[in-house]
Amino acid sequence: MSSQHREPAMTVRPPAHLKAAAQAALGGREMTAFVVACLTALVANPADFLAQLDQHWPKEKPRGRPRRTPDA
């Protein structure tokens, strides 16, 4: 059975404190609409938009299962 939704889902799990602060900063605007607006701005002018985010970019998280023993 295919999805009933027109657009594909995208799951983002920001830290709770960051999400709460962002919702307060949005002043009643919807978080989903904000994400769509950011994606639209990125597509319109990728270099400038990404340059504005450089100082806010999160550190890369390791993927996969952790090693059983620490590296020597």
Order of alpha helices (4+ residues) and beta strands (2+ residues): alpha-alpha-alpha
